[in-house]
Amino acid sequence: MAEQPSKLILDTSIYIPFINDGVAHPIIDFPQGHPIFFMSAVVMEELYAGALDAATIRLLDRLFDTFAKLTRMVAPDALDWQKAGRIIAQLGRKYGFEEVFLSRITHDVLIALSARRIGASIVTNNLKDFLRIQEYVDVRIFAG
């Protein structure tokens, strides 16, 4: 029986360099066949929050519309938010409650929980934070 294609969610850190060059979606060489890409609603929010010009916003609109039409947009549900709060409290106790750390990692925890729920792996350039999250969330992480 043929193996199912891998599901991947690319973290914001993967998209930013490509979007800065005007490219909507990066092409990545993934070692496990031909993955199916999903978009995290959290990643979309982070990308829009950093959009500084109309051309970037149009590019993000196209990216959003593409994933929405393919029904491959993944958003945290109520249970993800509950789990995120618990995990963030544990991370805060273990690594310290720096305001910047907790606000930054909240989005990453939600991305990890959403990915886990659909059986997707995460590709990121932010390994440090995602490896900490992986202590509490059983999710596969790959370096970008």
N, C-alpha and C positions, 0 to 999 in steps of 0.2 A: 504494500500500500504506500502511496506517495505521501511524503511528509507535508504537513500544512505549512504554508508560508508564515514566516514570523511577522508578528505585529510590532510596529515600532512607533514610538512617540519621540519626536525630536524636541529637546529642551530649547528654551529661548537662546541659550548660549550658542547653539548650533546655527540658528536662523540669522542672528544679528550680522555676522560678517557678510552673508550672502545678500541680505536685504540692503545693507549699506552699499553694495555693488549693483543694486537694482534687479536682483534675481529673486524670484518668488519662492523657489523651493530648491534646497541644495541637493545635489546628486551625491549620494554616499555609497561607498563600496562596502556592502555588508557581507560578512563571511558566511552567513547561513542562508544562502539562496536569494530569492527575490521577495523582500519584505513588503507587507502592506502597511502603508503609512496612515496614521491617525493623527489628528490635531487635538491637543489639549486646549480647552477654553481658557485655562489659566495662562498658557503660553500666548494665546492670541491677545489676552488682556495686557500682558507684559509688553508684547510687541507694539500694540497700539499706544500704550502709555509712553513708549520711547519714540514714537513717530513724530518727527519735527517738521515735516513738510507735506504738501498735498500729494506729491508723487509717491511718497512712501505710504501714505494712507490709501491711495488707490491700489497700490501693490498689495497691501494687507487686505483690502476689501476683496480683491481677486482671490487671494489665498483662502480667506474665510469662506467665500462663496463656493469655491471648489470643494473644500472639505464638507461643507454643509450639504451640497448637492449629492455627494457620495455617501452621505450619512455616516461620516467618519469623524464627527466632532464629538469629543468626550468631555463631559463636564462633571465636576464633583457633585455627588448627591448628598443628602442629609447625613447619611452614615459616614461618608468620607469626611465631612466637616467635623463630626463628633470624634472620629478617630484622630483627625489632624490635631484637634485640641489636646487630646491625651498624649499624643506623640510629642507635640511641641513642649508640653510641660515636662516630659521625661528628658527631652533634649536639653531644655533649659536647666534642669537640675544637674545633668551630667556635664554640660559644656559651659554653663553660665547663662545668665539672663540678659546679655547685652541686647539692647533694643534693636540695633541694626541686624544682629544675627537672627533674632526671632522673627522679625518682619520679613527678612529675606527668605528664611527657610520655610515660612508658612506656605508660600506658593509652591515651593519644591515638594513639600510633604503632600499637598493636594495633587500635584502632578503624579507623584509616585503612587498614591492611593488609587487614583483614576486609572493609571496604567495597570496596576495589579488587578483591578476589578475586571478589566477586559482581557487580561493575559498578555499585555504588551510589555516590551522592554523599552528602556529609556536610553537614548543616545545623548550625551552631554559633554561639555567641556568643563563642567563644574563638578568634578568627581568628589572633591573634599566634602561638600555638603550632602551629595547624594549617597556617599558611602556611610555617612553618619545616619542618614535616614534609613538606609538599608539594615541598620542594626534593629529597627523596629518594624519595617515593612519588607516583606518578602517580594522583592522586585528585582529583575535583572537590569544591570546597568552596564553600558558600554561607553568607552571613551570616544569622543568625536574625532 
